[in-house]
């Protein structure tokens, strides 16, 4: 087993005995192997929330409300689900498009960089969400959902909400383009 570190502080595990030279025969098993790291990132999020609440209280301010916590939980679950699936898709892409270890690493790194860059752009643009009409936002989300990947890679159980709400996968590039477009 080889371990590679990629963006967003997550460990990226790839099965191999000689680098990335062996095939990943079961992408589903690879995806499931990411669960402990995604779970750890989820816990880091809540640790950060707890620390921020302590700081707020120390400054005489109110900690996060239950509605803020619920909104944050829904958001982080969605982001982490999208990150886990992006990693699986990038590994699969590397094995489908390249044959040597260096070539596979390059394909995988480029794929992850592309997906991370788009996700970061979307997160910055989402600060302007209140100015996007609710109907347009809902339409853009529906148009940019990645239903095929949702079927291939269901969310880890801990990412599902208590009301059985499941996070969704998005093509963030398409979502961003739709939200920023002039059409409704």
SVG drawing of the C-alpha trace seen along z (x, -y; Angstrom):
<svg xmlns="http://www.w3.org/2000/svg" viewBox="-38 -40 46 46">
<polyline fill="none" stroke="black" stroke-width="0.4" points="0.0,0.0 1.3,-3.5 0.2,-6.7 0.1,-10.0 -0.9,-13.4 -3.1,-15.6 -4.9,-18.9 -7.5,-19.6 -5.3,-17.9 -6.7,-14.4 -4.6,-11.3 -5.0,-9.7 -4.5,-5.9 -3.7,-3.9 -3.3,-0.2 0.0,0.7 3.0,2.9 5.3,1.0 3.9,-2.6 0.9,-3.2 1.8,-0.4 -1.0,2.1 -4.6,1.7 -7.2,0.6 -9.6,3.4 -12.4,2.4 -13.0,-1.3 -15.8,-0.7 -13.4,0.8 -11.0,-2.1 -13.9,-4.6 -14.9,-2.7 -11.3,-2.8 -11.5,-6.6 -14.2,-6.5 -11.8,-6.7 -10.1,-9.8 -13.3,-11.5 -14.7,-10.7 -11.5,-12.2 -12.0,-15.4 -15.6,-15.5 -14.4,-15.3 -11.9,-18.1 -14.7,-20.3 -16.6,-19.8 -13.4,-20.3 -13.0,-23.6 -16.6,-24.6 -16.1,-23.8 -12.9,-25.8 -14.6,-28.8 -17.5,-28.6 -15.0,-28.7 -13.4,-31.8 -16.8,-33.5 -17.8,-32.8 -14.4,-34.1 -15.1,-37.4 -18.6,-37.5 -20.4,-36.5 -23.0,-33.7 -21.8,-30.4 -23.1,-28.9 -26.9,-28.5 -28.5,-25.1 -29.6,-26.3 -26.1,-27.5 -24.8,-24.1 -27.4,-22.2 -26.6,-24.4 -22.8,-23.8 -23.3,-20.1 -25.3,-19.8 -22.6,-21.8 -19.6,-19.9 -21.2,-16.6 -21.9,-17.7 -18.3,-19.0 -16.7,-15.8 -18.9,-13.6 -17.9,-15.5 -14.3,-15.3 -14.4,-11.5 -16.0,-10.9 -13.6,-13.2 -10.7,-11.2 -12.2,-8.0 -13.0,-9.4 -9.5,-10.8 -7.9,-7.5 -10.1,-5.8 -9.3,-8.4 -5.5,-7.9 -5.8,-4.2 -8.0,-4.6 -5.9,-7.2 -2.3,-6.5 0.0,-3.4 3.2,-4.4 3.5,-5.4 4.6,-9.0 1.9,-9.4 -0.8,-8.1 0.4,-10.4 0.3,-13.4 -3.2,-12.5 -4.4,-12.0 -2.7,-15.3 -4.2,-17.3 -7.6,-15.8 -7.6,-16.6 -6.2,-20.1 -8.9,-20.8 -11.7,-19.5 -10.2,-21.3 -9.9,-24.6 -13.5,-24.5 -14.7,-23.6 -12.8,-26.5 -14.2,-28.9 -17.7,-27.7 -17.2,-28.1 -16.0,-31.7 -18.9,-32.4 -21.4,-30.9 -20.8,-33.9 -23.1,-35.7 -25.8,-33.1 -28.3,-35.5 -28.4,-37.5 -29.2,-34.5 -33.0,-34.0 -34.1,-30.8 -35.7,-29.3 -32.6,-29.8 -30.4,-28.3 -32.7,-25.2 -32.8,-24.9 -29.0,-25.1 -28.5,-22.5 -30.8,-20.1 -29.0,-20.7 -25.6,-20.2 -26.3,-17.1 -24.0,-14.2 -26.7,-11.4 -24.5,-8.8 -21.8,-9.2 -24.4,-9.3 -25.5,-5.8 -22.0,-4.5 -20.7,-6.0 -23.5,-6.3 -22.6,-8.5 -21.0,-6.9 -23.5,-6.2 -22.2,-8.9 -22.8,-11.5 -26.5,-10.8 -28.7,-13.0 -30.9,-11.8 -33.9,-12.5 -32.3,-10.3 -31.2,-13.4 -28.4,-12.5 -25.8,-14.9 -25.7,-15.4 -22.8,-15.2 -22.4,-18.2 -20.5,-19.1 -19.3,-22.3 -18.1,-23.8 -21.5,-23.5 -23.2,-24.7 -21.0,-27.8 -21.5,-28.6 -25.3,-28.2 -25.5,-30.4 -23.3,-33.1 -25.1,-33.1 -27.7,-35.7 -30.3,-33.2 -32.9,-31.8"/>
</svg>
